[in-house]
Amino acid sequence: MERFKVIPSLTFVEALKLALNKTLLFKGRSRRSEYWWTMLAVF
């Protein structure tokens, strides 16, 4: 069952850096931790 690759979760600062770098990039997906840390910072 090695179909799924385990990706470590991001810290708050790492998530915000990635989110700011991907602001105008409309391809691909973001990590779950990146999304939720960014939502926490926004609200």
N, C-alpha and C positions, 0 to 999 in steps of 0.2 A: 504493500500500500504506500508506495513512495510517489504517488501521483501529485500529492500536495506538498509544496515547498513551504517550510516554516520560515516566516519572516518575523524577525524580532520587532516588538513594538517600539515606537519612537518616544523620545522625551518631549516635553513641552516646547523647548527651544528648537529642537530638530524639526518638529512638525510644523512650526510656524515658518521656519526658513524654507522648507519644501513648499508650503502653501504659497508663500510670497513669490517664489521662483516659478511656480506653475500657474500663476494668476491668469495669464492669457493663453495658456496651453490647453486646447480642448481635445486632446487625444489621451487615451490611456485611462487609468484609474488611480485613485489615491488609496492609501492604506486606511484601514478603519481608525487607527489611532491618530493619523494625520487629520482626518475629517473631524473627529470629536474634539481634539485639542484646539483646532481652529474654531469650531463652533463655540467652545468655552470662551475663547479669547474675544470672539465677536460679541457675545452676549454679556 
